[in-house]
Amino acid sequence: KQEVTQIPAALSVPEGENLVLNCSFTDSAIYNLQWFRQDPGKGLTSLLLIQSSQREQTSGRLNASLDKSSGRSTLYIAASQPGDSATYLCVWPSILTGGGNKLTFGTGTQLKVEL
Amino acid sequence: EAGVVQSPRYKIIEKKQPVAFWCNPISGHNTLYWYLQNLGQGPELLIRYENEEAVDDSQLPKDRFSAERLKGVDSTLKIQPAELGDSAVYLCASSSATSTDTGELFFGEGSRLTVL
């Protein structure tokens, strides 16, 4: 059974800090990995998608890296702001034998950035 | 281009009443998912469609839940009758998947159900 673990589970930091969120998966047969944020009461907003052939993706203050050999993806948030406060989820899709796909959600990191 | 659209955003009903949620995926996306999310927890798959075919409904409580995606575009999720434990957020997502790539996943804003 595929498992996706996110560390830390919760994080509270002062504004301006650079942050590292970790996502670990148990199966290295990864096709791509996607990072989302979820605000309370809202749906999931896609942040970054890393294809299996890529090592990293960047969008603004966000940078996500993928290391298939170690089974890990890292989301870096530079110069954190209160508006970054949300729950961050990594999602690992896999292609199933015989066709179809399965999405495995990480356990989530709840981030709070304080003024 | 519009993202994944869901309605209603909020629904409050009494137990034993029926309720239906609607989802319009991103244009051209062949794969559509319905997820249930309880407070403080991650999404749990209810059903996945590839075009109009339900290819994974193993987690759908079929005694009271039903779903359809008749023309392979928009989809409806129904609960009848609703129970108190069904109170949750129902999320719809879509992607353009192939046999070798699950594609980028996009979620709607969700439909929050409260059963009294």
Interface residues (C-beta under 8 A of the other chain):
Chain A: Y31 N32 Q34 F36 G41 K42 G43 L44 T45 S46 L49 L89 V91 P93 S94 I95 G99 G100 N101 K102 L103 F105 G106 T107 G108
Chain B: V4 Q6 T31 Y33 G42 P43 L45 R48 E50 V55 D56 V89 L91 A93 A97 S99 T100 D101 T102 E104 L105 F106 F107 G108 E109 G110 R112
